[in-house]
């Protein structure tokens, strides 16, 4: 090939990539994994596919929790140009499947016996009308605390196991001159803390009644008012610059010994690992005090969109690569989550990962494994967003707790 033709071809390829056109052996993947730890995990998938000769067109849309990614997706599908695969959470999968724009993965799922290896709690979201439409990549959970071990050692702090112990620890951290709670003031981050605070305040059955069953009595209860009171207490421990801060920058505050703890899902562990930190040596992971025994989970799944005959082969390879047992371990080691298959051993995971896997199994056996409201597994997006609005308005001092409770009941009812 002469130089001119080669340059022309390279130009065409670049043009196609920037216009979002996938060739037959390419996949275009829309996701919100843009932090250091997230990108490192995604790279594992990208490299596996590239080794199989499948090209990867990256479509990152920054924004934890995925709200912005879902907005971009709507534009792409409306424009008749859906990506091959899209990172998605819980009820959103069902909403998109109901629109009839997603692919049918049943043939592949049967070949690879997905029914037998994917936990039922995930299958409820991966299937629509008995049809597999998404490939689950992991299981995360939201009720975690990530703590700077050096600060805990310096102050002689034990891991708190109750709300009162937590408050005492935060007081001690603040008195020593550190920011007690590293937090980013974005609605989904406020809501992530709310998941844990609701369990801690009212117990697992209360969480289920309020956040999954959307029972107006639970939503409007004194217990819910207490949960809001506790949110206000947590608010008093964040620094002045918290507003709008990205979650990974809050994690960095704990990594860099500026802050004592972050309340965040286990994707935070990916940031610690990416910074070369070791669980038990540099940082501690433990359940949000008062939520031991309960797990509020969310699972990332890649929903495959209907891309026509041309793109189907590469799409199938992508779905198969995601469910591959070796990949599930390699990916989740980096991401901070645990595998979405029940038949892979967890012994390659670090201490936090093993703890996470064990607690997930225990919570499931006890009937205390619940979908995370903050991360799309409690209720559909309309309700989730209504909860976000109230939780955030209260966190920022717009409502007192009594008003927040009233607003929550009204907002959840109005969103259904
Ligand atoms: C996703 C995680 C992601 C986190 C922050 C969550 O909703 O499930 O995979 O790391 O958002 O971006």
Boltz pocket constraint, residues with backbone or C-beta under 6 A from the ligand:
constraints:
  - pocket:
      binder: B
      contacts: [[A, 32], [A, 33], [A, 38], [A, 63], [A, 64], [A, 65], [A, 66], [A, 89], [A, 140], [A, 247], [A, 267], [A, 298], [A, 299], [A, 300], [A, 375]]
      max_distance: 6.0
